[in-house]
Amino acid sequence: MRPEWDAIDKAGSRAIIAFGVFLGIVMLFQFTDARRAEMSDPTDEVAETSAAQVPLFDEAGAISVSAVELQSAFDANEIAASEKFGNASLILTGWVKSIQQERFGADMKPVARLNTGGDSFDLEAVIPYDVAAKLQPEDELELKCVGVFKQVSVVADLCDDVRIVRRPE
């Protein structure tokens, strides 16, 4: 082999090695950035977005409705009832049939099942734990809720203000 080819061969080998080292460093930074993103606390981002999305109770625009009326509306026309009550502020009244915990997504939440007086499922009102611990069947309640949806049964969501109107003797 001629000496000039030998010099070119060495320079080419060095260039390939340098390029390989450069690629390795780039890949390392990409991997560590991806790993950092995986390990960052996602609850910070979720807390910011969910706080902005939580609807507030609107006292002036609230719709007063009983559990029986709300269930009847969903039984008659689920689409119309969802449009009317879906994201509305509700002042909901009804009698407690039972108090349970139900699974909503990954969370277990306390639920007051309100008597709807019919053969359909009882209306479920998601309530705070401290309120659920004080309730008993037959209590008459007034709940201020934001939003209603239907799974198997009608669910009144975000019922943070719950007042016992009457307790059986």
C-alpha positions as MATLAB code, in Angstrom:
seq = 'MRPEWDAIDKAGSRAIIAFGVFLGIVMLFQFTDARRAEMSDPTDEVAETSAAQVPLFDEAGAISVSAVELQSAFDANEIAASEKFGNASLILTGWVKSIQQERFGADMKPVARLNTGGDSFDLEAVIPYDVAAKLQPEDELELKCVGVFKQVSVVADLCDDVRIVRRPE';
ca = [
       0.000    0.000    0.000;
       1.287    3.445   -0.808;
       2.028    5.829    2.086;
      -0.553    8.451    1.002;
      -3.333    5.819    1.131;
      -2.168    4.822    4.561;
      -2.588    8.428    5.769;
      -6.062    8.659    4.187;
      -7.059    5.348    5.771;
      -5.970    6.555    9.250;
      -7.792    9.882    8.796;
     -10.950    8.060    7.675;
     -10.803    5.740   10.665;
     -10.418    8.717   13.000;
     -13.364   10.483   11.340;
     -15.555    7.413   11.712;
     -14.570    7.053   15.367;
     -15.226   10.771   16.022;
     -18.604   10.511   14.300;
     -19.469    7.433   16.385;
     -18.548    9.257   19.614;
     -20.640   12.256   18.516;
     -23.663   10.014   17.794;
     -23.220    8.277   21.134;
     -23.255   11.596   23.008;
     -26.347   12.791   21.131;
     -28.176    9.534   21.890;
     -27.163    9.725   25.551;
     -28.628   13.229   25.895;
     -31.816   12.140   24.135;
     -32.171    9.171   26.492;
     -31.524   11.229   29.634;
     -34.012   13.927   28.542;
     -36.662   11.260   27.920;
     -35.865    9.617   31.246;
     -36.110   12.968   33.052;
     -39.532   13.552   31.494;
     -40.694   10.102   32.664;
     -39.482   10.732   36.204;
     -40.907   14.254   36.534;
     -43.969   14.617   38.752;
     -47.008   14.547   36.451;
     -49.333   15.676   39.261;
     -47.945   19.225   38.974;
     -49.245   19.497   35.422;
     -52.499   17.669   36.227;
     -53.175   19.900   39.233;
     -52.759   23.019   37.113;
     -55.059   21.825   34.336;
     -57.693   20.192   36.533;
     -57.970   23.219   38.816;
     -58.910   25.325   35.814;
     -61.432   22.736   34.605;
     -63.361   22.158   37.857;
     -66.714   23.897   37.462;
     -67.952   26.085   40.290;
     -71.451   26.036   41.743;
     -73.532   28.920   40.368;
     -76.121   29.818   43.012;
     -77.967   32.311   40.761;
     -78.260   29.911   37.816;
     -78.899   26.744   39.847;
     -81.739   24.428   38.854;
     -83.865   23.087   41.741;
     -84.836   19.476   41.114;
     -85.771   16.412   43.163;
     -84.112   13.034   42.730;
     -87.427   11.662   41.436;
     -87.737   14.454   38.831;
     -84.117   14.096   37.717;
     -84.368   10.323   37.326;
     -87.694   10.711   35.451;
     -86.079   13.197   33.048;
     -83.267   10.733   32.264;
     -85.725    7.843   31.906;
     -87.870    9.848   29.454;
     -85.057   11.245   27.268;
     -81.445   10.709   28.289;
     -80.069   13.063   25.622;
     -82.348   15.979   26.518;
     -81.710   15.442   30.246;
     -77.936   15.349   29.673;
     -78.111   18.624   27.756;
     -80.246   20.299   30.418;
     -78.548   19.010   33.583;
     -75.129   17.750   32.373;
     -72.949   20.689   33.431;
     -75.544   22.637   35.392;
     -75.477   23.720   39.001;
     -78.208   21.747   40.776;
     -79.991   22.098   44.078;
     -80.973   18.464   44.428;
     -83.383   17.136   47.054;
     -84.163   13.568   47.983;
     -84.278   10.838   50.616;
     -81.298    8.619   51.344;
     -81.873    4.977   50.537;
     -78.307    3.849   51.336;
     -74.743    5.101   51.702;
     -71.971    3.243   49.879;
     -68.635    3.551   48.153;
     -68.563    3.303   44.372;
     -65.695    3.120   41.918;
     -65.366    6.060   39.530;
     -62.349    5.435   37.327;
     -59.504    4.541   39.682;
     -61.087    6.220   42.711;
     -63.484    4.925   45.342;
     -65.913    7.689   46.318;
     -68.697    7.878   48.906;
     -72.154    7.883   47.373;
     -75.573    8.613   48.814;
     -78.145    6.594   46.879;
     -81.292    8.684   46.713;
     -84.686    7.044   46.399;
     -86.255    7.721   42.995;
     -89.551    6.015   43.808;
     -89.572    3.721   40.816;
     -88.216    0.550   39.313;
     -85.227    2.332   37.794;
     -81.843    2.559   39.474;
     -81.462    4.904   42.432;
     -79.823    8.247   41.768;
     -76.246    8.364   43.087;
     -74.888   11.568   44.605;
     -71.110   11.740   45.074;
     -70.568   13.374   48.475;
     -67.647   14.169   50.831;
     -66.480   11.412   53.210;
     -67.201   13.417   56.365;
     -70.818   13.926   55.278;
     -71.242   10.276   54.283;
     -70.136    9.172   57.753;
     -72.983   11.181   59.349;
     -75.813   10.067   57.060;
     -78.351    7.363   57.679;
     -81.114    5.875   55.534;
     -84.307    7.951   55.355;
     -82.461   11.281   55.866;
     -83.884   13.989   53.640;
     -81.081   15.897   51.939;
     -80.499   19.077   50.017;
     -77.353   18.851   47.905;
     -75.661   21.518   45.841;
     -74.052   19.685   42.938;
     -72.291   20.585   39.717;
     -73.008   18.241   36.831;
     -74.882   15.036   36.226;
     -73.959   12.080   34.053;
     -75.314    8.615   33.428;
     -73.393    5.386   33.775;
     -75.741    2.551   34.681;
     -77.569    4.921   37.002;
     -77.794    8.707   37.040;
     -74.908   10.237   39.015;
     -74.913   13.745   40.509;
     -71.257   14.719   40.680;
     -69.336   17.236   42.801;
     -71.912   17.502   45.586;
     -69.726   19.347   48.079;
     -72.468   21.210   49.943;
     -74.812   18.684   51.582;
     -77.388   19.576   54.240;
     -79.588   17.189   56.180;
     -83.054   18.766   55.959;
     -84.910   16.208   58.045;
     -83.920   13.085   59.938;
     -86.477   10.350   60.712;
     -87.610   10.041   64.318;
];
